[in-house]
Amino acid sequence: MAGRRAGGGVLLALRALLAWRALRTAAHPQCLDFRPPFRPPQPLRFCTQYSGFGCCAAERDEVLARRFGALAASLDAAVWAACAGYALDLLCQECSPYAAHLYDAEDPSTPLRTVPGLCEDYCLDMWQTCRGLIRHLSPDRELWALEGNRAKFCRYLSLDDADYCFPRLLVNENLNSNLGRVVADAKGCLQLCLEEVANGLRNPVAMVHARDGTHRFFVAEQVGLVWTYLPDRSRLERPFLNISRAVLTSPWEGDERGFLCLAFHPRFRHNGRLYVYYSVGVGFEEWIRISEFRVSEDDVNTVDHSSERIILEIEEPASNHNGGQLLFGDDGYLYIFTGDGGMAGDPFGKFGNAQNKSALLGKVLRIDVDRPEHGPPYRIPRDNPFFSDPAARPEVYALGVRNMWRCSFDRGDLETGAGRGRLFCGDVGQNKFEEVDLVERGRNYGWRAREGFECYDHKLCANASLDDVLPIFAYPHKLGKSVTGGYVYRGCEYPNLNGLYIFGDFMSGRLMSLREKPGTGQWYYNEICMGRGQTCAFPGLINNYYPHIISFAEDEAGELFFLSTGVPSAMAARGVIYKVIDPSRRAPPGKCQIQPAQVKVRSRLIRFVPKEKFIRTTESTPRPTVRRPTKAPRQSRPTTIAPAPTPRPARPTRRPGGRRGGRRRGQQSTSGSTPTNGAVRLVRPMSLGPGRGRGRVEVFAGGRWGTVCDDGWDTTAAAIVCRQLGFAHVVRAAKRAEFGEGRSLPILLDDVRCSGGEHSLLECAHGGVGTHNCEHQEDAGVECSHQDPNI
């Protein structure tokens, strides 16, 4: 045993050494202004080697050229002939994409070197012929004093990190192989970083801008408050809108009701109109409301609350699947995205709400809110696809959606306009798949006939008249269980991200991306991870986030943000807004400058104070740990069971900050001094009392006991456990940790699928021993019997 411990210690030390080396050699391009390098808008005339990518634009290149000319004029011609090459090298390292490393400038609090860090062999050669050149390049008198001692002189000019010294870094493959490109780690995750923008928010469901040139952004909390933020990220103390008394929501984690979205009229600057989407209810009656408000005549940062005009109300038969997106298209019309009405499997009517053209639920609606002052609240655009169909609601623009949560119009490429007007939506799935759709006029997106690419209602799926559109991407519940739609990046600051559709998952905390292959209609997937090592080690950047990704957003300039929380309750102030940053490349200085229009502020300002911290790690920062909520916003495991197929019920979780009492283990139903691979036992908390044939299933595999996740857990798998334990019959398969959570053990099996003839769970199909996408709140159990329960 002692030898094993010693061997483990050596292995840990070796891993630590390899991790330290990986950290040191991880490429981290950075300029002297502590920001990523860029591609100069025009070739450099002096430091030509950095014309393709570096840290100098033409203005800085010209300054360095003048310094070079001044040096030539001040030195003897013979000396200059020998030293001009060294002078060019040293001056131009300010333009290197690794300038911050060369000048020890990665930390703004440390003094800047006056001469770039040099490799020893280069320094020794320079000292031999041109050491006097340093007096003309550097005011550092301590360095001057070392001119007579070659070893001390070159030691002074060396770098602690020899991988970055000049000129070795020019040929360092680790540093240059992906220079200027978004880097993927060993697992294929794109490494990006974040900047904290706002914090202390209660389930921030939306962040929008008014398209009025002020570059303000407005953040909506689920409780019914909207806050105004100025371009410097300070918040106005007085809310922009407060309808919290009218909004129906609750403190329960994952309540899908509440204030869900707002959208500003395209001509808001002139008409002051905005539109909101929220839940209301009286007694047991609930509905969604779309209302128009106007901004106050006295204060452009406050809504006139008396101006509310109800545009549309839709009755909700259940408390979930409320949809919740409002968007204005380039056509000037308001697009409204509704859920299918809730419960599970869209059980309303013969084909469900989503396939019923006469119902407004489960649809994308399109209306014209530019109506006469005293006319109806809205009009129907004459080119709506079912405008003349007497069997359909004319508001319907597209159908067959389950619960689209977060949709966006593509702004189009900044240069060519390619992609402009495409409508992307994340549609939350039922039991198996989440999907991303491109929404088009009059199309059917398949629900409830289809979920993702697969049939859900097999009879309806076989109907030849369905004519449904498949998603551009769908992913299984191993990756996440509640998609949050995002945006195609079209901002100015990070050119590498142009055209990348970035979205996420509320339940797993996973950030994801899709990129279209031009001309093919095919989309390629990459997960997004937070950068490893020094990748995000820029001032003000972080590499971690709260796991429950509620929404994505664009600011007025087109930069990308997402909103997430650590506790998905409308009353928990744990929400943060993050800006997405590409650390590999930025736009040239000055290209993305904005000139916000002035706004008169009457409220007190609350200055933004960031709270999140950079976490140093040698690997990509893992996805944040998700506390599984009792109900996820927009979609959770349904609370009401549809006739077919039977979905998995919602999984409970402990309340935030709650303390879980210690639980003692019950007696094992079988015993053995040396378990064999595949052996099982039943364990139950003593508080549940005796019961030899009931308990949490624990399996022995790979020399250790562990639990089984209830994904895929059914009576066929439970029967195998019962037979192993000597019982002739299985009464039922238990889920959701009914017999307690085995929190002290690892989860060894997930997604177990048995045919019935196996001798142990290890012979069944499963995700791999130790591989899982679940928590102990999903520990599986069984109830066994010696007698047939059906007799």
C-alpha angles and dihedrals in degrees: 000000000000091000090050090052091049091050090050090052091053090048092051091048091050091050090049091051092049090047091050091051091048089051092051096047097042107118113249111171112194137161131222090263087062093249135109121279123257144202109264111239089232133020117276116244098204110026091038094163088072097048092107099047134350146091104292132085122194093275095058091041089057092051090053091047090055091051089051090052091049090052091051090053094050100048131074112264093240092049091046092051089058097039107036092094092053091048091052091049095049097044094048095055087085083071095050115114085233095050093127090059094045092052098037088243101134090105113054090207095063124081117262119245114240094212124038119253111270133206113244099245092049091047093049091053092048092048090053095060111009111027090126088065090075092070088062094047102041135042089202104124092187088062091047090056091059096056092105096053112066096192096049092042093056093040088056091052095045126102127233087227103057092189090074101046120118127285097006093068089064091069099031104122093200090057100041108033094088100017112157095010132100103264124223120208125230090282094051097256115147108236112228134156137219140226120207111236106170137358144180093060126149107233096321101213100177143016117191140162129222099231087230100121094253094103089219116147127210122213122200123207119207091241091068106267126122120198129203119226123190124219090264087058096247114140127225112241092221113070119243090223132007118184095143091130091059098041118096113221139115141215091256114120111255099013102164095204124088141073101339110172150348133201131191120226111253088243095044091131088065106029103029093220127147135170131220135196118208145150123253133177146175118200107318094340116100132177142162120247131204111198138177122225133181127219117250117268089221100047127026089201094061133063121229098241093197090062096074113136117183110230102178140353126195124190115237115213092198137023096247135064094044097156106212116192130124122183137167114218128211085263090067094243125128116243117205122194116204132186124236094258100268138257112095133304094006093272096182116120128333097312102014130256094282094062094040109096091195092062124077094210121095091025149108106236127198123197140166111237094180093097132151113281094253100026131097117310091255144357132223118248107240091227093059105127097241098035092123099032109110090198094056138064105251092220091070114110098166134359144196098066124141106199114330108202116190121358131182142188116234111241090208131234112316093229105033104018090231113162096018114155098017110143115220123190137177110219115200114231135223117226108338119012144040119202146197117215137193102220118216134176115285097356127140115226095199109244125167092015091054138026112197107320094331134081117258102174098034096194093052091041090059092055107115092208093062093091092181129177120237119228121256088233138008130179133194126246090258086078098040143320107223120040121213110202118226143181141278104245111244101155126129103231102068112038095181091066095055110129095011113132106215121194139147149202124256096207103043098031089230119156113209141178141202128199123191120229103230116255096003106077088227120133125208122210130222127169116228120229131180111260119269129230112349095345092109096029094121122123110273096011127117134191104210139063144181111276108231103083104200104171148345128227147186124216121220091272092053099253116148129244138168132205123217142158140208093218115035097213125120088228100048114095094212099112122122133185117219131193115218113236131191106211094190101067141000134188118273115277113277096016096102101039115141130204106208115206112244118261124199108232120205098169128077113264124235109207117226116249115187116223106178120096137213112252115211111222137156093221132051107285106260122239110277118266110262122219100211108235125221088244127005118226109263096004140021134154100302121261094211121056119231118215095249137045100016111228125209113264122244115282116234124225135189118266120261111278090006118144118230112218118235113263126208119218121245125225120291115249092221132027138199134156094225113031117205125225108282096024114145137202136184120234128183136173111262089232088074091062129227124330119140097195098050132072152095112307116241121182131199114227134150094005097306142081120242144158133262123235117231095231102123091359111152142152092276091062091039091054090058090055092048092050091050089054094049100259120134097208142035117222097189146329111249124214142181094047092293089165096044134278122284092216094157091060133066121250103249105175134036135170092020112188117183130183094203102251097082122114095215140007090257089067091056123086111270142153094267130280108293094007114115146140100208144076135236089266083078098052110147126230141178142214113212133186140190089219129062105261090210094063 
